[in-house]
Amino acid sequence: MTFNSREIILGVGGGISAYKSAELLRRLQDKGFNVTVVPTQASLNFVGVATWQALSGREVPTNLWNNTHEVAHISMARQASAIIIAPTTFDLIGKIANGIANDLLTNIVAASTAQLILVPAMHTEMWLNQANQENVEKLRARGVIVIEPEFGKMTGEDVGIGRYPEVSGLIESISTHLNFEFDLKGKSILITAGGTREAIDPVRFIGNRSSGKQGYAIAKRAYERGADVTLISANVELASIPGIEIIKVESATDLYEVMKRKFSKADILLMAAAVADARPAELSDLKIKKGSLNAITLVENEDILASISQTKSDKQVVVAFAAETMDDLEAEGKRKLFAKGADLIYVNNVSNGAIFGSRLTSGLILDRHGLHKAINDLPKDTLADELLNLALNKLG
């Protein structure tokens, strides 16, 4: 599975059955996939660019030589979790089997490490051609999935093997091969990540060490599992995740304003951001000179999660996070769980700089019945799945 597992490239070969891939595109979208159509030049004789753009809602690249500075075949190859070519013609099977890349689609295939699924459709004589059969076996030996064509009526009066499979069966076969579970499809998930900054003057601020990695890991996995994800990102220096709405904020006040707009539409909230407890009572418009920086008067920030949770309905789940430096994590986690009005909480010990910025995490997951699970040196994306599973279960 690649970084963005909902992204699929649908290649369309130059066969008369190209029109059937319009329905395939729709059914892939129904499954939760985001689909970019890459037709060969020959296929445009059967189905035009306008059709693919209207159905996919995306630009339809057709030429290797357009916008060459973007190196489209490399970027598209890296983003896709699977490449499906339907119909796959005799010509395309031969090119792919023998390493020939002379157009956009075959260049994407050559540059990709994603799962390749071919859906051959051609006249019986071409399908049974010895060179074609040898190429098919060669591809299968490399791990390429070649779905057998069906027996039936071809163009004209011909009947035989080589027919484009029925789309319902084709979708079932593709789903089995890809084995992607979109169990969060239709769910709206709101996630906060990073650490807020409370300005002292134009140069200085009060902040914390949160890197945002846990929140981004949750957002990535939620999106990959089919959710509609909004990520509120506080001062995070991580790459954006394609397909996710990212709203950048700086202070606790900024974050709270966005939360008030977004929370009512969310099925699940995961509050992974580290929010500053206090801010300077006064903000200087000018940099405070060193000699004048003697003391900073602080005022308490709104407890955002506790306030937001008061508006929570029975059909929403709230997951809290807590970073502590005490030994009795369970007692403190339980206290905060109820104080914040959350359904679940993940609490960890960040003494001596632990956890922040790390790929791994350790801590405790608690619900309203007590300790659910202890986590020890678990990758943050694995914890993301664990928390999403629990939140989904609580949704019923």
NORTASUL-V289891 format. One record per residue. N is the residue number from 1. SS is DSSP state (@ for helix, = for strand, . for the rest). PSI is psi in radians with two decimals (none if undefined). BURIAL is # if it has 9 or more other C-alpha atoms within 8 Angstrom, else .. Layout:
# NORTASUL-V289891
N&SS&PSI&BURIAL, N&SS&PSI&BURIAL
This chain:
# NORTASUL-V289891
1&.&2.29&., 2&.&-3.11&#, 3&.&-0.74&., 4&.&1.44&#, 5&.&-0.07&#, 6&.&-0.07&#, 7&=&2.17&#, 8&=&2.44&#, 9&=&2.21&#, 10&=&1.80&#, 11&=&2.48&#, 12&=&2.04&#, 13&.&2.93&#, 14&.&1.13&#, 15&.&2.80&#, 16&@&-0.46&., 17&@&0.17&#, 18&@&-0.55&#, 19&@&-0.46&#, 20&@&-0.39&#, 21&@&-0.24&#, 22&@&-0.73&#, 23&@&-0.67&#, 24&@&-0.75&#, 25&@&-0.83&#, 26&@&-0.75&#, 27&@&-0.59&#, 28&@&-0.69&#, 29&@&-0.68&#, 30&@&-0.54&., 31&.&-0.19&., 32&.&0.06&#, 33&.&2.57&#, 34&=&2.18&#, 35&=&2.23&#, 36&=&2.16&#, 37&=&2.27&#, 38&=&1.65&#, 39&=&2.58&#, 40&.&2.82&#, 41&.&-0.68&., 42&@&-0.63&#, 43&@&-0.40&#, 44&@&-0.21&#, 45&@&-0.36&., 46&.&-0.79&#, 47&.&2.21&#, 48&.&2.95&#, 49&@&-0.70&., 50&@&-0.68&., 51&@&-0.82&., 52&@&-0.67&#, 53&@&-0.76&#, 54&@&-0.70&., 55&@&-0.68&#, 56&@&-0.43&#, 57&.&0.35&., 58&.&2.82&., 59&.&2.58&., 60&.&1.75&#, 61&.&2.40&., 62&.&-0.21&#, 63&.&2.24&., 64&.&-0.42&#, 65&.&0.07&., 66&.&2.37&., 67&.&0.92&., 68&@&-0.44&., 69&@&-0.35&., 70&@&-0.19&., 71&.&1.00&., 72&@&-0.65&#, 73&@&-0.51&#, 74&@&-0.84&#, 75&@&-0.69&#, 76&@&-0.67&#, 77&@&-0.66&#, 78&@&-0.55&#, 79&@&-0.51&#, 80&.&2.41&#, 81&.&-0.32&#, 82&=&2.60&#, 83&=&2.12&#, 84&=&2.23&#, 85&=&2.00&#, 86&=&2.11&#, 87&=&2.65&#, 88&=&2.07&#, 89&.&2.92&#, 90&@&-0.78&#, 91&@&-0.80&., 92&@&-0.70&#, 93&@&-0.78&#, 94&@&-0.75&#, 95&@&-0.86&#, 96&@&-0.71&#, 97&@&-0.53&#, 98&.&0.29&., 99&.&0.56&., 100&.&2.20&., 101&.&1.69&#, 102&.&0.26&., 103&.&-3.13&#, 104&@&-0.84&#, 105&@&-0.84&#, 106&@&-0.48&#, 107&@&-0.68&#, 108&@&-0.79&#, 109&@&-0.76&#, 110&@&-0.54&#, 111&@&-0.14&#, 112&.&2.56&#, 113&.&0.12&., 114&.&2.86&#, 115&=&2.27&#, 116&=&2.21&#, 117&=&2.17&#, 118&=&2.41&#, 119&=&1.49&#, 120&=&2.47&#, 121&.&2.05&#, 122&.&2.99&#, 123&.&2.66&#, 124&@&-0.79&#, 125&@&-0.64&., 126&@&-0.70&#, 127&@&-0.72&#, 128&.&-0.07&., 129&.&2.36&., 130&@&-0.73&., 131&@&-0.71&., 132&@&-0.78&#, 133&@&-0.68&#, 134&@&-0.69&., 135&@&-0.68&#, 136&@&-0.77&#, 137&@&-0.66&., 138&@&-0.75&#, 139&@&-0.75&#, 140&@&-0.62&#, 141&@&-0.43&., 142&.&-0.02&., 143&.&0.09&., 144&.&2.38&#, 145&=&2.08&#, 146&=&1.93&#, 147&=&2.23&., 148&.&2.35&., 149&.&2.86&#, 150&=&2.87&#, 151&=&2.33&#, 152&=&-2.91&#, 153&=&2.35&#, 154&.&-2.84&#, 155&.&2.66&., 156&.&-2.45&., 157&.&0.02&., 158&.&2.48&., 159&=&2.35&., 160&=&-2.98&#, 161&=&2.49&#, 162&=&-0.02&#, 163&=&2.48&#, 164&.&2.22&#, 165&.&2.69&#, 166&.&2.40&., 167&@&-0.64&#, 168&@&-0.79&., 169&@&-0.61&., 170&@&-0.75&#, 171&@&-0.74&#, 172&@&-0.74&., 173&@&-0.77&., 174&@&-0.76&#, 175&@&-0.70&#, 176&@&-0.77&., 177&@&-0.70&., 178&@&-0.57&., 179&.&0.75&., 180&.&2.25&., 181&.&1.98&., 182&.&1.11&#, 183&.&-0.17&., 184&.&0.17&#, 185&.&2.32&#, 186&.&-0.13&., 187&.&2.46&#, 188&=&2.14&#, 189&=&2.23&#, 190&=&2.25&#, 191&=&2.42&#, 192&=&2.57&#, 193&=&2.71&#, 194&=&-2.83&#, 195&=&2.39&#, 196&.&2.74&#, 197&.&2.30&#, 198&=&1.96&#, 199&=&2.40&#, 200&.&-0.81&#, 201&.&-3.03&#, 202&.&-0.21&#, 203&.&-0.74&., 204&.&2.74&., 205&=&2.84&#, 206&=&2.19&#, 207&.&-2.89&#, 208&.&3.12&#, 209&.&0.15&., 210&.&2.27&#, 211&.&-0.33&#, 212&.&-0.02&#, 213&@&-0.67&#, 214&@&-0.78&#, 215&@&-0.71&#, 216&@&-0.63&#, 217&@&-0.71&#, 218&@&-0.77&#, 219&@&-0.76&#, 220&@&-0.83&#, 221&@&-0.64&#, 222&@&-0.73&#, 223&@&-0.76&#, 224&@&-0.47&#, 225&.&0.15&#, 226&.&0.00&#, 227&.&2.75&#, 228&=&1.94&#, 229&=&2.30&#, 230&=&2.22&#, 231&=&2.07&#, 232&=&1.98&#, 233&=&2.04&#, 234&=&1.77&#, 235&.&0.88&#, 236&.&2.37&#, 237&.&1.07&., 238&.&2.71&., 239&.&2.52&., 240&.&2.72&., 241&.&1.99&., 242&.&2.40&., 243&.&-0.15&., 244&.&2.35&#, 245&=&2.07&., 246&=&2.13&#, 247&=&2.07&., 248&=&2.31&., 249&=&2.92&#, 250&.&-0.99&#, 251&.&3.00&#, 252&@&-0.65&#, 253&@&-0.75&., 254&@&-0.82&#, 255&@&-0.75&#, 256&@&-0.70&#, 257&@&-0.72&., 258&@&-0.72&#, 259&@&-0.71&#, 260&@&-0.51&#, 261&@&-0.56&., 262&@&-0.45&#, 263&@&-0.67&#, 264&@&-0.40&., 265&@&-0.07&., 266&.&2.43&#, 267&.&-0.66&#, 268&=&2.35&#, 269&=&2.24&#, 270&=&1.89&#, 271&=&1.31&#, 272&.&-0.19&#, 273&.&2.56&#, 274&=&1.87&#, 275&.&2.29&., 276&.&2.38&#, 277&.&-0.43&., 278&=&2.86&#, 279&=&2.78&#, 280&=&2.43&#, 281&.&-0.51&., 282&.&2.44&., 283&.&2.11&., 284&.&2.30&#, 285&.&-0.40&., 286&.&2.69&., 287&.&2.25&., 288&.&2.19&., 289&.&2.64&., 290&@&-0.73&., 291&@&-0.33&., 292&@&-0.05&., 293&.&1.21&., 294&.&-0.63&., 295&.&2.63&., 296&.&2.10&., 297&.&2.25&., 298&=&2.62&., 299&=&2.59&., 300&=&2.38&., 301&.&2.75&#, 302&.&2.42&., 303&.&1.64&., 304&@&-0.85&., 305&@&-0.74&#, 306&@&-0.69&#, 307&@&-0.78&#, 308&@&-0.69&#, 309&@&-0.42&#, 310&.&-0.34&., 311&.&0.06&., 312&.&2.39&#, 313&.&3.01&., 314&.&-0.26&., 315&.&0.26&., 316&.&2.59&#, 317&=&2.35&#, 318&=&2.22&#, 319&=&2.12&#, 320&=&2.81&#, 321&=&2.56&#, 322&=&2.29&#, 323&=&2.10&., 324&=&2.90&#, 325&.&0.63&., 326&.&2.86&., 327&.&-0.73&., 328&.&1.31&., 329&@&-0.64&#, 330&@&-0.80&#, 331&@&-0.78&., 332&@&-0.67&., 333&@&-0.74&#, 334&@&-0.73&#, 335&@&-0.80&., 336&@&-0.60&#, 337&@&-0.83&#, 338&@&-0.62&#, 339&@&-0.60&., 340&@&-0.20&#, 341&.&0.50&#, 342&.&2.83&#, 343&.&-0.54&#, 344&=&2.71&#, 345&=&2.47&#, 346&=&2.07&#, 347&=&2.33&#, 348&=&2.84&#, 349&=&2.00&#, 350&.&0.41&#, 351&@&2.49&., 352&@&0.54&., 353&@&0.19&., 354&.&2.67&., 355&.&-0.89&#, 356&.&2.17&#, 357&.&-0.10&#, 358&.&2.77&., 359&.&-0.39&., 360&=&2.80&#, 361&=&2.67&#, 362&=&2.50&#, 363&=&-2.77&#, 364&=&2.42&#, 365&=&2.18&#, 366&=&2.55&#, 367&=&-2.96&#, 368&.&-0.15&#, 369&.&-0.12&., 370&=&-2.69&., 371&=&2.19&#, 372&=&-0.81&., 373&=&2.46&., 374&=&2.37&#, 375&=&2.28&#, 376&=&1.96&., 377&=&0.95&., 378&=&2.40&#, 379&=&2.51&#, 380&@&-0.52&#, 381&@&-0.50&#, 382&@&-0.73&., 383&@&-0.65&#, 384&@&-0.83&#, 385&@&-0.70&#, 386&@&-0.82&., 387&@&-0.68&., 388&@&-0.68&#, 389&@&-0.81&., 390&@&-0.75&., 391&@&-0.70&#, 392&@&-0.69&#, 393&@&-0.69&., 394&@&-0.42&., 395&@&-0.30&., 396&.&none&.
